Amino acid sequence: MPAIDRFVTRAAGPDGPAVRCFAVTPHASDELVEVVRALYVGASGDVAIVDPEGGAVTFKAVPGGTILPVRARAVRAPATTATDLVGLV
């Protein structure tokens, strides 16, 4: 029997839970398949992102288990040392 989704008729707001998740592999030049609303960091390290407007920033020493509430269109290697990243859309 399929799961019941009581929220299917509601629009996903910026403060609501993610509706889709995917593994993120940092890359020197490629962008993500879609802009994420947040990044889950599975294992500690630095996370270097490019925001939707093209700004670049590195979050230093992000603890494992953190959800970074930041929109990102790319996660850059080799500056990203954190692992087990998940994009939340």
C-alpha positions in Angstrom: 0.0 0.0 0.0 1.5 3.4 -1.0 2.3 6.0 1.7 -0.3 8.7 2.3 1.1 12.2 1.7 -1.1 14.7 3.5 1.0 17.6 2.3 0.9 16.9 -1.4 -1.5 19.8 -2.1 0.5 22.4 -0.1 3.2 24.5 -1.8 6.7 24.0 -0.5 7.7 27.2 1.4 11.2 28.3 2.1 10.9 27.3 5.8 9.2 23.9 5.1 10.9 20.5 4.9 12.7 19.4 1.8 10.7 17.5 -0.8 13.6 16.0 -2.6 17.2 14.9 -1.5 20.2 13.9 -3.5 23.9 13.0 -2.9 26.3 15.9 -3.6 29.8 15.3 -4.9 32.0 18.5 -4.8 33.4 19.4 -8.2 35.9 22.0 -9.4 33.6 23.5 -12.1 30.3 21.6 -12.4 27.1 22.9 -10.9 24.5 20.8 -9.0 21.6 19.4 -11.0 19.4 22.0 -9.2 19.8 24.8 -6.6 19.4 23.4 -3.1 17.7 25.1 -0.2 20.1 23.5 2.3 23.0 21.1 2.6 23.3 18.2 5.0 26.9 17.6 6.1 27.4 14.0 7.1 31.1 14.1 8.2 32.9 17.2 9.5 35.0 19.5 7.3 34.9 22.7 5.2 32.1 23.3 2.7 32.8 25.7 -0.2 29.7 26.8 -2.1 28.6 29.0 -4.9 25.3 30.8 -4.1 22.5 31.3 -6.7 23.9 34.8 -7.5 27.5 33.6 -8.1 29.0 34.5 -4.7 31.5 32.0 -3.3 32.1 31.3 0.4 33.6 28.6 2.5 32.1 27.5 5.7 35.0 26.3 7.9 35.0 23.3 10.2 31.3 22.4 9.8 30.5 19.6 12.3 29.1 16.3 11.0 25.3 16.2 11.3 24.8 19.8 10.5 22.2 21.1 8.1 23.5 24.3 6.5 20.4 26.5 5.7 22.0 28.0 2.6 20.9 28.0 -1.1 23.7 26.7 -3.3 24.1 26.1 -7.0 27.6 24.4 -6.7 29.8 22.8 -4.1 33.4 23.3 -4.9 36.3 20.8 -4.8 39.1 20.7 -3.6 38.1 23.4 -1.0 35.3 21.2 0.4 36.7 18.7 2.8 33.4 17.6 4.5 32.0 14.4 3.1 28.7 12.6 2.9 26.9 15.7 1.6 23.2 15.7 0.8 21.4 18.4 -1.1 17.9 19.3 0.2 15.4 20.8 -2.3 
